[in-house]
C-alpha cells in the first residue's frame, strides 16, 4: 500500500472519503490484491493520522461498494472479484 498518500484535513472532501479513495486506488493498482488482508485498523489510524471512527466509516463505505469485507476477529479483506470500476463497465449478463 502506498505510504505516501496523505489525508488533507483542509480539503473539501471529508477525511473518510479521502481514505476510501486512497484505499480504492491502491486496490485498483494491485497494491492490495483480491483476497489480501488490509493493514489493521490501528495501522490505518496511525499511518493516516485519523480517528478510528473516520477509518471505520471509510471501510464501511468500501464494504457497501463491494471493495472489501470484514472477517470478525481477523480484519478487513479485499473482495474477489473486484467490483467494476466506473471506467470499466460491467459485462452484460
Backbone as JSON, one array per atom type, in Angstrom:
{
  "sequence": "XXXXXXXXXXXXXXXXXXXXXXXXXXXXXXXXXXXXXXXXXXXXXXXXXXXXXXXXXXXXXXXXXXXXXXXXXXXXXXXXXXXXXXXXXXXXX",
  "N": [[0.84, -1.17, 0.0], [0.41, 2.28, -0.64], [2.41, 4.31, 1.16], [2.82, 6.99, 0.9], [0.56, 8.49, 0.33], [-1.66, 10.92, 1.63], [-3.95, 12.26, 4.07], [-5.79, 15.15, 3.58], [-6.7, 17.42, 5.74], [-7.78, 19.89, 5.35], [-9.1, 19.84, 3.0], [-11.99, 19.96, 0.75], [-13.25, 17.5, 0.49], [-14.37, 15.02, 2.69], [-12.41, 13.53, 5.38], [-12.87, 10.72, 5.7], [-13.87, 9.96, 3.22], [-11.71, 10.65, 1.64], [-9.82, 8.78, 2.58], [-11.13, 6.43, 1.81], [-10.99, 6.72, -0.96], [-8.2, 6.68, -1.34], [-7.59, 4.04, -0.49], [-9.19, 2.59, -2.29], [-7.96, 3.27, -4.72], [-5.46, 2.08, -4.3], [-6.19, -0.59, -4.23], [-7.2, -0.91, -6.84], [-4.82, -0.48, -8.29], [-3.47, -2.75, -7.64], [-1.88, -2.89, -5.44], [-2.93, -3.93, -3.19], [-4.05, -6.85, -3.54], [-6.99, -8.84, -4.59], [-8.46, -10.81, -2.04], [-6.46, -10.41, -0.22], [-5.48, -9.34, 3.06], [-6.17, -6.18, 4.46], [-4.13, -3.55, 5.96], [-4.09, -3.45, 9.56], [-6.73, -1.97, 11.59], [-5.66, -0.28, 13.54], [-3.15, 0.25, 12.4], [-3.91, 1.66, 10.07], [-5.12, 3.93, 11.22], [-2.92, 5.07, 12.53], [-1.08, 5.42, 10.38], [-2.4, 7.24, 8.64], [-3.12, 9.31, 10.3], [-5.69, 9.69, 11.46], [-8.94, 9.55, 13.07], [-10.31, 6.67, 14.72], [-13.05, 6.28, 14.2], [-13.32, 7.64, 11.78], [-11.74, 6.07, 10.1], [-13.2, 3.69, 10.24], [-15.6, 4.49, 9.05], [-14.72, 4.93, 6.44], [-13.91, 2.33, 5.68], [-16.37, 1.06, 5.95], [-17.81, 2.34, 3.9], [-16.37, 1.43, 1.66], [-16.97, -1.28, 1.93], [-19.75, -1.26, 1.48], [-19.71, -0.56, -1.19], [-18.63, -2.82, -2.26], [-15.87, -3.37, -2.32], [-14.34, -4.28, -0.15], [-14.43, -6.58, 2.64], [-15.35, -7.54, 5.97], [-13.91, -9.74, 8.36], [-14.8, -11.05, 11.3], [-12.76, -10.68, 14.18], [-10.47, -11.01, 12.69], [-9.93, -9.17, 10.51], [-9.97, -6.78, 7.77], [-10.6, -7.52, 4.37], [-9.74, -7.62, 0.88], [-12.14, -7.76, -1.62], [-12.92, -10.51, -3.77], [-14.24, -11.42, -6.8], [-13.15, -8.11, -7.83], [-15.27, -5.19, -7.66], [-16.81, -3.66, -10.58], [-15.02, -0.94, -12.01], [-15.71, 2.59, -12.4], [-14.63, 3.37, -14.86], [-14.5, 0.97, -16.14], [-16.88, -0.72, -17.62], [-19.47, -2.94, -16.48], [-19.71, -6.36, -17.49], [-22.17, -7.56, -19.81], [-25.04, -9.34, -18.7]],
  "CA": [[0.0, 0.0, 0.0], [1.2, 3.49, -0.8], [2.51, 5.06, 2.4], [3.0, 8.41, 0.61], [-0.74, 9.15, 0.26], [-1.99, 11.58, 2.89], [-5.27, 12.85, 4.24], [-5.72, 16.6, 3.67], [-7.8, 17.8, 6.62], [-8.34, 21.15, 4.88], [-9.75, 19.63, 1.7], [-13.45, 19.91, 0.81], [-13.67, 16.1, 0.62], [-14.2, 14.6, 4.08], [-11.3, 12.59, 5.57], [-13.21, 9.31, 5.47], [-13.98, 9.76, 1.77], [-10.33, 10.67, 1.12], [-9.22, 7.48, 2.88], [-11.77, 5.43, 0.95], [-10.44, 6.89, -2.3], [-6.82, 6.2, -1.29], [-7.6, 2.57, -0.43], [-9.76, 2.12, -3.55], [-6.91, 3.41, -5.73], [-4.43, 1.07, -4.02], [-6.74, -1.88, -4.64], [-7.22, -0.9, -8.32], [-3.44, -0.6, -8.79], [-2.93, -4.06, -7.31], [-1.06, -2.84, -4.23], [-3.62, -4.81, -2.25], [-4.83, -7.68, -4.46], [-8.15, -9.54, -4.06], [-8.2, -11.86, -1.06], [-5.43, -10.0, 0.75], [-5.93, -8.58, 4.23], [-5.71, -4.8, 4.56], [-3.46, -3.28, 7.24], [-5.02, -3.43, 10.7], [-7.37, -0.69, 11.87], [-4.68, 0.53, 14.28], [-2.13, 0.69, 11.45], [-4.5, 2.68, 9.22], [-5.28, 5.13, 12.05], [-1.6, 5.65, 12.74], [-0.48, 5.79, 9.09], [-3.05, 8.38, 8.03], [-3.38, 10.35, 11.29], [-7.13, 9.89, 11.52], [-9.64, 8.91, 14.18], [-10.8, 5.32, 14.44], [-14.38, 6.37, 13.59], [-13.1, 8.04, 10.38], [-11.26, 4.87, 9.4], [-14.3, 2.73, 10.13], [-16.55, 4.98, 8.04], [-14.12, 4.69, 5.12], [-14.0, 0.89, 5.38], [-17.79, 0.77, 5.76], [-18.17, 2.8, 2.56], [-15.79, 0.47, 0.71], [-17.73, -2.53, 2.03], [-21.02, -1.03, 0.8], [-19.42, -0.53, -2.62], [-18.19, -4.15, -2.68], [-14.42, -3.45, -2.45], [-13.75, -5.01, 0.98], [-15.36, -7.21, 3.59], [-14.75, -7.76, 7.29], [-13.97, -11.05, 8.99], [-14.67, -10.78, 12.73], [-11.55, -11.13, 14.89], [-9.35, -11.19, 11.75], [-9.62, -7.92, 9.85], [-10.63, -6.41, 6.51], [-10.01, -8.18, 3.21], [-10.15, -7.15, -0.43], [-13.11, -8.65, -2.25], [-12.59, -11.17, -5.03], [-13.61, -10.47, -7.71], [-13.36, -6.7, -7.54], [-16.42, -4.61, -8.36], [-16.38, -2.91, -11.77], [-14.66, 0.46, -11.82], [-16.52, 3.43, -13.29], [-14.07, 3.39, -16.2], [-14.62, -0.37, -16.71], [-18.29, -1.13, -17.5], [-19.74, -4.35, -16.16], [-20.05, -7.17, -18.66], [-23.61, -7.83, -19.86], [-25.44, -10.64, -18.12]],
  "C": [[0.88, 1.23, 0.0], [1.26, 4.31, 0.49], [2.64, 6.56, 2.17], [1.67, 9.17, 0.54], [-1.07, 9.72, 1.64], [-3.42, 12.07, 2.87], [-5.06, 14.36, 4.38], [-6.93, 17.07, 4.47], [-8.43, 19.13, 6.23], [-9.08, 21.03, 3.57], [-11.28, 19.62, 1.84], [-14.0, 18.49, 0.96], [-13.38, 15.63, 2.05], [-13.06, 13.57, 4.21], [-11.67, 11.13, 5.31], [-13.36, 9.01, 3.98], [-12.6, 9.8, 1.11], [-9.66, 9.32, 1.36], [-9.82, 6.39, 2.0], [-11.2, 5.51, -0.46], [-8.99, 6.39, -2.38], [-6.79, 4.68, -1.34], [-8.14, 1.97, -1.73], [-8.71, 2.18, -4.66], [-5.82, 2.36, -5.54], [-4.91, -0.32, -4.44], [-6.75, -1.98, -6.17], [-5.84, -1.11, -8.91], [-2.85, -1.98, -8.53], [-2.0, -4.05, -6.13], [-1.62, -3.76, -3.15], [-4.53, -5.69, -3.1], [-6.02, -8.37, -3.8], [-7.74, -10.69, -3.15], [-7.19, -11.48, 0.01], [-6.04, -9.18, 1.89], [-5.34, -7.17, 4.17], [-4.89, -4.63, 5.84], [-4.51, -3.21, 8.35], [-5.63, -2.04, 10.87], [-6.39, 0.23, 12.58], [-3.6, 1.06, 13.34], [-2.66, 1.79, 10.54], [-4.66, 4.0, 9.98], [-3.94, 5.83, 12.22], [-1.01, 6.18, 11.44], [-1.07, 7.08, 8.53], [-3.41, 9.49, 9.02], [-4.84, 10.71, 11.42], [-7.71, 9.21, 12.75], [-10.14, 7.53, 13.75], [-12.18, 5.36, 13.78], [-14.27, 6.77, 12.12], [-12.68, 6.84, 9.56], [-12.39, 3.87, 9.21], [-15.36, 3.18, 9.13], [-16.02, 4.72, 6.64], [-14.23, 3.21, 4.75], [-15.46, 0.47, 5.18], [-18.27, 1.18, 4.38], [-17.64, 1.83, 1.51], [-16.52, -0.87, 0.74], [-19.07, -2.4, 1.32], [-20.84, -1.06, -0.72], [-18.92, -1.87, -3.15], [-16.69, -4.31, -2.83], [-13.77, -4.29, -1.36], [-14.84, -5.68, 1.79], [-14.6, -7.49, 4.88], [-14.92, -9.21, 7.71], [-13.77, -10.8, 10.48], [-13.43, -11.44, 13.34], [-10.35, -11.34, 13.98], [-8.96, -9.88, 11.09], [-10.45, -7.71, 8.59], [-9.86, -7.0, 5.35], [-10.56, -7.58, 1.93], [-11.03, -8.21, -1.07], [-12.56, -9.26, -3.54], [-13.89, -11.74, -5.58], [-13.94, -9.04, -7.3], [-14.62, -6.21, -8.24], [-15.94, -3.87, -9.61], [-16.07, -1.47, -11.41], [-15.54, 1.3, -12.73], [-15.98, 3.47, -14.72], [-14.14, 2.04, -16.87], [-16.06, -0.83, -16.56], [-18.42, -2.62, -17.2], [-20.09, -5.1, -17.44], [-21.54, -7.49, -18.65], [-23.91, -9.23, -19.35], [-26.16, -11.49, -19.13]]
}
